[in-house]
Each structure stands twice: as C-alpha cells, then as structure tokens.
C-alpha cells in the first residue's frame, strides 16, 4: 500500500509518500512561503533532491497542482492508494484516525472555532486531495487524539460547568502524533512494550509541548484547549495569567489584537525579537542580555514541567527530547536539565554535545537514574501507520 501523508499549514505544504511494505519513503518534499512574495519548493525522490526552486506560490491550489504534477512525473513511485491528513484539533469527538466522508467533513468544519488558525489549512488540504485523487480513501489523523486518555481531573478546568458543557472549555492537548511516535520509539529502545513505559516527552519546536505518559498513555500534557497554553514557544506565550487579557482589553486593545499578539508576537519573539533558537543561542553566548533572558525563561518553563511530571508519574523510565529544537539545540537540553540532579537527571556533557547519528540517542550520564533520550520526530510515519490501521479495520474479514 502506498500512503501519501499531507501536512498542510497556513503558508506551507509538506508531504511524504510511503510504501508501507517496509515503510520506505518514495517521495517527500515541502513547499514554503505560500502566498508570500517568494516561496521555496523542495522535492526529493528516495531521499535524493530532484527539484529545488525559488518561486512565487500564489496559493495552496497552485502548491497542490505542483505536487500532483510531480507525482505524475514520478510514475515509477506510483500514485497513492490512500491519503492521510494531519488535523490539529479533533475536539471531543475524534479520538482516533477516521476515514473522511461528508459527515466527517461537516464535523471538522464545526470544530474550526476551537482552532481557527490550524484546522482550516487541513480542511482545505482534504478538499484539494479529494479533487486530485478521486476515489482514493482520505483519512484524518488528529493531534488531539493521543490525549483522549486524560482523566477528567486532568482535562477539566476549574471554571463553571456550563462553560465545559455548552462551549467545550477543557484541555484537549496537541502534538499527539509526535508524542505517540516518541512512545513507540522510546519503548522499542528500552526493549519494552509501549504499555510498560512511563515517560516525560518533550516536543520542542516553534510550537512546544510536554506530555506525561503512564503505561504508554497520555495522563497530562502542557497544551490546553488550544495550542497556546503551556511551554514558552517561538511566538506563543504559553502559560499566562488570564487577567492579563482583561487588563489589555480595558486598556483599549481589541480581542483580535490580543489573540494575535499572544500567538504570533509573544514567546521568544516577544522576549528578544526572534524565534530562531540558533540565533538566540549565538546571541546569548555572545553576551547579549535579552537573548540570554529569553533562553533562560524558555528552559526554566521546561524544567518546571519536568519536575511537575516527575511528581505526577512517580516512576519514569526516560525523559525524551524531540522536535527541531529538542533534537538540535544541545544548550537547550542542558539548561532544561540543569539543577535536576537531585531528581536523578544527569546529562553526559559530551554525549549531549555530539552530533545525533541515529533515530534514538542516549545522552544521560552513567550515574543518572533516569535515561535521557533524543528521538527524531516523525509525525508523518505515525500518520501513515494510523491510516493503514484505520483502513485495515474497515476491511471485512473472510
């Protein structure tokens, strides 16, 4: 079976075509800067770059048309037998991957108010793929689904019951596709079944979240009703006193302006004018106070969640770093673990600084009672597996 995985963002389109016999990646690529004056296109075939181009991508329709043309050109790879779509928010209804039909599309559209910045690109991608690949099964995989195992004590907020009942105000959690993958890979590295492991998983990228995993299941996570809560992120504030919003509204700011600022102008961007961790680390190492403060606030928040989840879980088999920052920023990993030695967390400095040469790399010191792993994120492979499982369930037996 060939499964095309689509990750459609507000200004980007990422894809990967898998041959599920061996989970080989046949084609993959990304189109960035959609709608901007200048965009970039990267196509690869079996890991080898075959097309890299700077061009204007007017809209997602043009991006999908270029993707379809590339798939036709690479007929040796074959067209997809199924298409999997990353959908950020599944609300309280979708707790596993689901085959998309008209009813599912309507339900996803109704969830848009819960994720106005994230779900519309995913929905647009579904509609475009339905037109490009008529008759090919389309499956939605949800970032919220992994967190459906949260207990009411974990997902309920201490707000009026009517808010929860009538407006869905609760914790949903996100980055579930990444956290689910990290559980699979960490369990395999530990030579255990997923249901045997307790983990603290950290997906650190431009968006960032922590997850407490008990017996392979999510029992707590840092993101909430939206992806705004929790860790400090590239341009999102993370945890914030809600009264700040009321203070700004009374000062004359509009709700739209406050929402935009908290999502796009806060986090590292708000603290030091950049969301590029590489640049921030370089500036901090050069002695810049604003960059150093931003880095310390970022890592301090991570440390607080690690400590909280250690208390919540009791026994922890491994602390896992992943995502673009978690995989590549050794100073962030070091600062995030700093001062946690009394809790059994000790990094090996040389291992932490070394280049990552495998999908799973151990960076803990020999005397550390807690294993510390860096695992490469692979949401697309997780989606492909969920698509395959979803469609297999719908095949009638003999």
C-alpha positions in Angstrom: 0.0 0.0 0.0 1.2 3.5 -0.9 0.1 6.2 1.5 0.5 9.9 0.8 0.8 11.9 4.0 -0.2 15.6 3.8 0.6 18.2 6.4 -1.0 21.5 5.2 -0.1 24.6 7.1 -1.2 28.2 6.7 1.8 29.0 4.5 3.3 25.6 3.8 2.6 22.2 2.4 4.6 19.2 3.5 4.1 15.7 2.1 5.6 12.2 2.1 4.7 9.2 0.0 5.3 5.9 1.8 5.4 2.3 0.5 4.1 0.6 3.6 5.9 -2.6 2.7 9.0 -1.7 4.8 7.8 1.8 5.3 10.1 3.1 2.6 9.8 6.8 1.8 9.4 7.0 -2.0 8.9 10.8 -2.4 8.8 13.7 0.0 9.1 17.4 0.0 7.9 20.8 1.2 6.6 24.0 -0.3 7.1 27.1 1.9 6.1 30.7 1.6 2.7 30.1 0.1 1.0 33.4 -0.5 4.3 35.3 0.1 6.3 37.3 -2.5 8.9 34.5 -2.6 8.4 30.8 -1.9 10.5 27.7 -2.0 9.9 24.2 -3.3 11.9 21.1 -2.4 11.1 17.7 -3.9 13.1 14.5 -3.1 12.9 11.0 -4.6 14.1 8.2 -2.3 16.0 10.8 -0.2 17.8 12.4 -3.2 16.9 16.0 -4.0 15.5 16.2 -7.5 14.0 19.7 -7.6 14.8 22.8 -5.5 13.4 26.1 -6.7 12.7 29.6 -5.6 9.3 30.7 -7.0 6.1 32.5 -6.1 3.4 30.2 -4.8 0.3 32.2 -5.1 -1.9 29.9 -3.0 -2.5 26.4 -1.9 -4.2 25.5 -5.1 -1.0 26.2 -7.0 1.0 24.2 -4.4 -1.2 21.2 -4.7 -1.2 21.4 -8.5 2.7 21.3 -8.4 2.5 18.4 -6.1 0.2 16.5 -8.4 2.4 17.2 -11.4 5.5 16.0 -9.5 3.6 12.7 -8.6 2.7 12.2 -12.3 6.3 12.8 -13.3 7.4 10.1 -10.8 5.1 7.5 -12.1 7.6 4.8 -11.1 6.7 5.5 -7.5 3.0 5.1 -8.3 0.0 7.1 -7.2 -1.3 6.9 -3.6 -3.7 4.1 -2.5 -4.7 6.3 0.4 -4.1 9.9 1.7 -3.6 10.7 5.3 -4.1 14.3 6.6 -2.8 15.8 9.8 -5.7 17.7 11.5 -4.7 19.6 14.6 -8.0 19.7 16.5 -10.4 16.8 16.8 -12.5 18.3 19.6 -14.3 15.9 21.9 -15.5 13.7 19.0 -12.5 12.3 17.2 -10.2 10.1 19.3 -8.6 8.0 16.6 -7.9 8.3 12.8 -11.1 8.3 10.8 -11.9 7.8 7.1 -13.3 11.0 5.7 -16.8 11.3 4.3 -19.3 14.2 4.1 -20.4 13.8 7.7 -16.8 13.9 9.0 -16.0 16.9 6.9 -19.0 18.7 8.3 -18.0 17.8 11.8 -14.4 19.1 11.2 -15.8 22.3 9.8 -17.9 22.7 13.0 -14.7 22.4 15.1 -13.0 25.4 13.3 -13.8 27.8 16.2 -11.6 25.7 18.5 -8.6 26.0 16.2 -9.2 28.9 13.8 -5.5 29.2 12.9 -4.8 25.5 12.5 -7.8 23.5 11.2 -8.7 25.5 8.1 -5.5 24.6 6.2 -6.0 20.9 7.0 -9.6 21.1 5.7 -8.5 22.8 2.6 -5.9 20.1 2.0 -8.6 17.4 2.3 -10.8 19.1 -0.3 -8.0 19.6 -2.7 -6.8 15.9 -2.4 -10.4 14.7 -2.9 -10.4 16.6 -6.2 -6.8 15.4 -7.2 -7.3 11.8 -6.2 -11.0 10.9 -6.8 -12.0 7.5 -5.3 -8.8 7.3 -3.2 -9.6 6.9 0.6 -8.8 10.0 2.6 -8.1 9.6 6.3 -7.8 12.3 9.0 -5.3 11.8 11.9 -5.6 14.1 14.9 -3.0 15.8 17.1 -5.5 15.8 19.9 -6.3 12.0 19.7 -3.4 10.7 21.7 -4.6 12.7 24.7 -8.1 11.2 24.8 -6.8 9.1 27.8 -6.6 12.1 30.0 -8.8 11.7 33.1 -11.5 14.4 34.0 -9.1 15.5 36.7 -6.5 16.2 34.0 -8.7 17.7 31.3 -11.2 19.8 33.2 -10.6 23.4 34.1 -11.9 24.9 37.3 -14.5 27.0 35.5 -18.3 27.0 35.5 -19.8 23.7 34.5 -21.8 25.4 31.7 -18.6 26.5 30.0 -17.5 22.9 29.7 -20.9 21.6 28.8 -22.0 24.2 26.3 -18.7 25.5 24.9 -16.3 22.6 25.2 -13.9 24.5 27.5 -11.5 21.8 28.6 -7.9 20.6 27.9 -7.5 18.8 24.7 -3.7 18.7 24.2 -1.8 18.8 21.0 1.3 17.4 19.3 -0.3 14.0 19.9 1.0 12.5 16.7 4.6 13.3 17.8 4.1 12.2 21.4 2.6 8.9 20.1 5.6 8.3 17.9 8.0 9.1 20.8 6.3 6.5 22.9 6.7 3.9 20.2 10.3 4.6 19.6 11.3 5.0 23.3 9.6 1.8 24.2 11.4 -0.1 21.5 14.7 1.4 22.6 14.0 0.4 26.2 13.1 -3.1 24.9 9.6 -2.8 26.4 6.1 -2.7 25.1 4.5 0.8 25.0 2.1 -0.1 27.7 5.0 -0.8 30.0 6.7 2.6 29.9 6.4 5.8 31.9 7.9 8.7 30.0 8.1 12.5 30.0 8.1 13.5 26.3 9.1 17.0 25.2 8.2 18.1 21.6 10.2 21.3 21.3 9.9 23.2 18.1 8.4 26.5 17.1 5.4 25.1 18.9 6.3 23.2 22.1 4.6 20.8 24.5 5.3 18.4 27.3 3.5 15.1 28.0 3.3 12.8 31.0 3.0 9.2 29.8 2.0 6.4 32.2 1.7 2.9 30.8 2.1 4.3 27.2 -0.9 6.6 27.6 -1.1 10.3 28.0 -2.1 11.3 31.5 -1.2 15.0 31.4 0.0 17.5 28.8 1.0 21.1 28.8 -1.1 22.4 25.9 -4.8 23.0 26.7 -8.0 24.0 24.9 -5.7 25.5 22.2 -2.0 25.2 21.4 -1.4 28.5 23.3 -1.1 27.1 26.8 2.0 25.6 28.4 5.6 25.9 27.5 7.2 29.1 26.1 7.2 28.8 22.3 8.7 30.5 19.3 5.9 33.1 19.1 3.3 31.9 21.6 3.3 33.0 25.3 2.5 29.7 26.9 1.1 29.8 30.5 -0.2 33.2 31.3 -2.5 34.8 34.0 -5.8 35.2 32.2 -6.3 38.5 33.9 -3.6 39.9 31.6 -6.1 39.7 28.7 -8.8 41.6 30.6 -6.2 44.2 31.6 -5.2 44.7 27.9 -8.9 44.9 26.8 -9.6 47.6 29.4 -6.5 49.5 28.1 -8.2 49.6 24.6 -6.7 46.6 22.8 -9.2 44.6 20.7 -9.7 40.9 21.3 -8.4 40.1 17.9 -5.2 42.1 18.5 -4.6 40.4 21.9 -5.1 37.0 20.4 -2.8 37.7 17.5 -0.1 39.1 19.9 -0.3 36.0 22.2 0.0 33.6 19.2 2.4 35.5 16.9 4.3 38.2 18.8 5.0 36.6 22.1 7.2 33.7 23.3 10.8 34.1 22.3 9.8 36.6 19.6 8.3 38.8 22.2 11.2 38.5 24.6 14.1 39.1 22.3 12.7 39.8 18.8 13.4 36.4 17.3 12.0 32.9 17.3 15.2 31.3 15.8 16.8 29.4 18.7 20.0 29.0 16.8 20.4 32.8 16.5 19.2 33.3 20.1 21.8 30.8 21.5 24.5 32.5 19.5 23.4 35.9 20.8 23.3 34.6 24.4 26.8 33.1 24.0 28.0 36.5 22.8 26.8 38.0 26.0 23.5 39.6 24.9 21.3 40.0 28.0 17.9 39.9 26.2 18.8 36.7 24.3 20.1 35.1 27.5 17.0 36.0 29.4 14.7 34.6 26.7 16.7 31.4 26.7 16.5 31.1 30.5 12.8 31.8 30.6 12.3 29.1 27.9 14.3 26.5 29.7 13.0 27.3 33.1 9.5 26.6 31.9 10.6 23.2 30.6 12.3 22.4 33.9 9.1 23.3 35.8 7.1 20.8 33.7 9.7 18.1 34.0 9.6 18.5 37.8 5.8 18.5 37.9 5.5 15.4 35.7 8.1 13.6 37.8 5.9 14.2 40.8 2.8 13.1 38.9 4.2 9.9 37.5 6.4 8.7 40.4 8.4 6.2 38.3 9.8 7.5 35.0 11.8 5.3 32.6 13.0 8.1 30.3 13.0 11.8 29.6 12.7 12.3 25.8 13.6 15.4 23.8 12.3 15.8 20.2 11.3 18.4 17.7 13.5 20.8 15.8 14.8 22.4 19.0 14.8 19.3 21.1 16.8 17.4 18.6 19.3 20.1 17.6 19.8 22.6 20.4 22.2 21.0 22.9 22.3 24.1 25.1 18.5 24.0 25.5 18.7 20.4 26.6 21.5 21.2 29.0 19.7 24.2 30.6 16.4 22.3 30.8 18.1 19.6 32.9 20.2 21.9 34.9 19.6 21.7 38.7 17.6 18.4 38.4 20.4 16.2 39.5 18.8 15.6 42.9 15.8 14.1 41.0 18.1 11.6 39.2 18.5 13.6 36.0 22.1 13.9 34.9 23.3 14.7 31.4 26.5 13.4 29.9 28.0 16.7 28.5 30.0 15.1 25.7 27.0 12.9 24.6 24.7 15.9 24.7 27.1 18.0 22.5 27.8 15.2 20.0 26.0 15.2 16.6 23.0 12.9 16.5 23.7 10.0 14.3 20.7 7.8 14.9 16.9 8.0 15.3 17.4 7.4 19.1 20.4 8.7 21.0 21.0 8.4 24.8 22.6 11.4 26.4 22.4 10.6 30.1 25.4 10.1 32.3 26.2 6.7 33.7 25.1 7.7 37.2 21.8 9.1 36.0 18.9 7.1 37.5 16.7 8.4 34.6 17.5 7.7 31.0 17.6 10.8 28.8 16.9 10.2 25.1 16.9 12.4 21.9 14.5 10.9 19.4 13.9 12.3 15.9 10.3 13.3 15.4 8.4 11.5 12.6 4.8 12.6 12.7 4.4 11.6 9.0 5.3 8.0 9.7 3.0 7.9 12.7 0.2 9.3 10.4 0.9 6.6 7.8 0.7 3.9 10.4 -2.6 5.2 11.7 -4.0 5.5 8.2 -3.1 1.9 7.5 -4.6 0.7 10.8 -7.8 2.7 10.1 -8.4 1.2 6.7 -7.5 -2.3 7.8 -10.2 -2.1 10.4 -12.8 -1.4 7.7 -11.8 -4.4 5.5 -14.4 -7.2 6.1 -12.9 -10.5 7.2 -13.2 -13.7 5.1 
